[in-house]
Amino acid sequence: MYQAALVLEGGAMRGQYTAGVLDALMAHHIQFKTVIGVSAGALCGTNYVSNQRGRTNDVNVNYRHEREYISVRRVFRHQDIINLNYLFAPHGENWADFDELAYIQSPMNFIVGATALATGREVYFERPQGQQLVATLKASSAMPFISKPQRTPQGLCLDGGIADSIPYKYAQVAGFDRIVVVRTRPRDYRKKPTSAVLRQGYQRAFGQYETFVKTAIARPDMYNQQAAELTELERQGKVFVLAPQQAVTVKRLENDTRKLAALHNTGYRDTQAQLVALRNYLI
């Protein structure tokens, strides 16, 4: 196991790229002292920590059209469009159950990031287990307007990517001098300013949480600053970045399973191609 940190960006179904990266790491028995993920990065990271190679890809490709997993129709039943309970429930002999025992016994520490509604600040949960694991993953992955805020030990929370899209600074503060970052967008991707319509949406939906609204509206600025800082840190050899080389066309709730499978394969191939450089960086 390397005395290094692995940082996993979110991105909903773009997390298929991360799933491919992590499957390649598992294939080569590469482990990290600490894994830090937000949103889809945290969901992928859970299966990485439990050493369940291929599980994320299997679920997203083979079960994407299961209505109990992802369906707009769930809204009419006052349920979240994405049902994360589905990922941890048994579904028969063809389904790979989450290996909670392997997760608990893993030598890797696991950190899940979310955004607190009350403060608009990032909050982190260290090695959650059982129902707390499910609750924190729900919170970290709860996209505004699509999912309900989730109650956690640190209050109501939403998508971890809102306050800390790429949590490499957590690894820096923890003292790691070797940090591997998995992106779900190309290095040169930058977010556009929050539109007036989206600003109004945040203000109407979360008006009682003024600081959260400010954080959400300012997210593009935060994201773009993180992307620029990572470019400089990578140039200095202080971080190792794995990122798509081409624009990612997979949408948040992508339903084309061929595109999902292809993005996973891209992540796997990119990691294979960078394996020697990655090991040299981690030594």
N, C-alpha and C positions, 0 to 999 in steps of 0.2 A: 504494500500500500504506500502510495506517495504522500509525503507530508506537504500536501498542496490542497487548494480549494478549487472546487468545480462550481461555476456560476451558470445558471440556466435561465435565459430570458423567457418571457411568456409569449403569447401570440395565438391563443386558441388552436385551431387546426394546423396552423403553421408549425406547431410543436411536433409535427411529424418529422420535420428536419432534425429536431433534437432527439426524437426517438431513434432515428437512424444512427446518429452520432453515438448515443448511449449503447445501442446494440453492438456497434463496432468496438466500443471500449470493453463491454462485457466479453465479447468474443476473444479479446486479447488480455483478459483478466487485469484490466487497469482500474484501480480503485484510488479514491482520494480520501484524505482525512476528514474533509467536510464537504458536503454538497448543499448548495444554497439555491433555492428555486422560487420563482413566483409564477402564479397562474398555471398555464400549460407546462411551464418548466418544472413546477413543483409536482404536477401529476406524473410527468415523465420520470422525474427524479425518484419518485416513490418506487416505481418498478425497477429502477436502477439499483437503489439501495437494497431491495429485496432480491436482487440478482435474477430477475425474471425476463431474460432476453426474449424479445419479440412480442411481449405481452401488450405493450402500448399500441404497436402497429396492428396486431391481431384484432384488438378491440375496435380501433378506429376504422379499419378497412372492412372487416367482416361483420361488424355490428352497427355500422354507422346509420343504417336505415331502420334499426329497431326503434319503434316509437317510444318505448319506455326509456331509451337512452337519450336520443336527441329528436325533438319534434316540436314544431311551432304549436301544434295542437295542445300541447301540455299547458299552454297559457290559459286556455279556456277551462281548464280544471284548476286554475289558480296555482299552477306548479311552474318551476323553472324550466326553461326550454331544454337545458342540459341537466340531466339527472345523474349527479355524481354518485348517489347511492348505488346505482346500477353497477358501477365499477367494483364494488366491494361485496356484492351479493352473489350467491351461487346460481348458476344458470344451466346446470346439467353437465354431462360428461365431456362435451366438446368445448367447454368453457374452462379457461385457466383461472382458478380462484387466486385472489391475492394471497401471497404467502406471508402472512403477518409474522409468523415465527421467525422466518429468515430476515424480515425487516428488523425485528427487535434485536436479533442476534448479530446483525451486521456490524462490522468494526467501524463503518463510516458514520459520522455524525450527520444529521439531516436537519436543515433549517428551512422553514416555510415562511415566506414573506407575504404580508397583506397590508391593506391601508385602513386605518381606523377612521370611522366616520366622525367621531367626536373631535378629533384633532387634525384630521387630514394628513397625518404623519404615517410613515412606515412603521410597522410592528413586525416582530419576528417570533416564531414559535420553534423552540429547539426540541428535536426528536419527539414529536407528538406521537401518541399511540392510541389504539382502540378508537373509541368514538371521538376522542379529541383529534386524532389524525384526520378522520373524515370531516369533522367540523372545520378544521383549519384549512384543509384543501378546498372545501367549498368556499370559504371566505376568500382565499387567495385567488380563486378562479371565478368569483362572482362578478361578471361583467355588468356595469351599470346599465339600467333600462332593460336588461335581459334577465338578470338574476336578482333575487332578493338579497339584501344585506344579511350576513350570517353572524349569529351570536358566538363569540369566542371568549376565552378568559381575559382578553383585553378589550372587551366591548364589541359593539357591532362593527363589522369589517366588510370591505369589498376588495375587488381586484388588487392584488399586490403591485401590479404594474403601474397603477395610477401614481403612487408616491415614489416608487423605486423600480423602474422598469428593468434595469440590468444591475442587480445588487452586488457589483464587484467591490464597492466601497465597504460593505459589510466584511468582506474577506480581508480587505486592507486593514481595517480597524482591528480585526481579530489577530493580526500579526503575520498573515501569510505573505511570503515573498515569491511564491509560485502560485499563479492564479490562471486557470483555464476558463475562458468564457465561451459559451455556446450561444450564438445569435440565431434569430429566426428571420432576420432581414439582412441583406447585403451590407457590407461595411459603410458604403456611401449613402445608404438610405437615411432620409431625414423626414420628419413629420411636418405637415403643414400646420399653420396656426389654427387653433380651435375656431370653428365657424360660429357665426352669430346664432344660427339655429341651435347648434349644440350647446352653446353658452346658455341660451334660454332654457334648453332642456335640463341642464344641470341645476339651474336656479329654481326651476319649477319643481323638480323631483326631490332635490336635496336642500331646499332653501333654509331649513332649520339648522343645517350644518355648514355655516358660512366658510369655515376654513377648508373643509373638504371641497367645497365648490371651487374655491380659489386654486387648490392643488390640482383638481381635475382639469380646470380650464388651462392651467399653466403646464400641463403634462408635456405638450410638444416641445416647449423650451427645455424642460428637464431632460427629456429623452435625447434631444439633439445635442445638448451639452455632454451627456454621458457618452454618446456615440463619438463625439469629437475627442473627448478625453481618452477613450479606449484606443482610438487611432494613434494618439501620441504615446500612450503607455505601451502599445504594441511595437511602435517604432523604437522605443527605448529598451525593448526586450523584457518589460516588466509584467506583461500578460501574454498569454497565448490565446488567440481567437480562432474559433472555428465558425465560419459563416457561409451562407449560400453565395455562390459566385454570380448568380443571375437573379433578376427580380423574381420574387415569389408570387405566383398568381393564385395560390390557394387562399380562399376566403376564410373568414373567421369560422363560419359554420358550413364549410365546404361539404357538398354532398356527392361530388364526383370521386368515387373511391379509387379510380385509376390515378387521378392526380395526387391523392393522398399517398398511395403506394409509391408513386414515382418520387415524391418529396422525401419519403423515408429512405428510399434507395440512394437518393442524392446525398443525404446526410451520412449514410453508411460509407459510400464511395469517397466522399471528401475526407472522412476520418482515416480511412485506409491509406489514402494518398499522403496524409500528413503524419502518419504514425511514427516514422523515424524522427522527424522534427519534433514531434510532441514528446517522445521519450527523452530526447536530448535536452529539451527545455526543462523537463521534470527532474532530471538527475541533479 
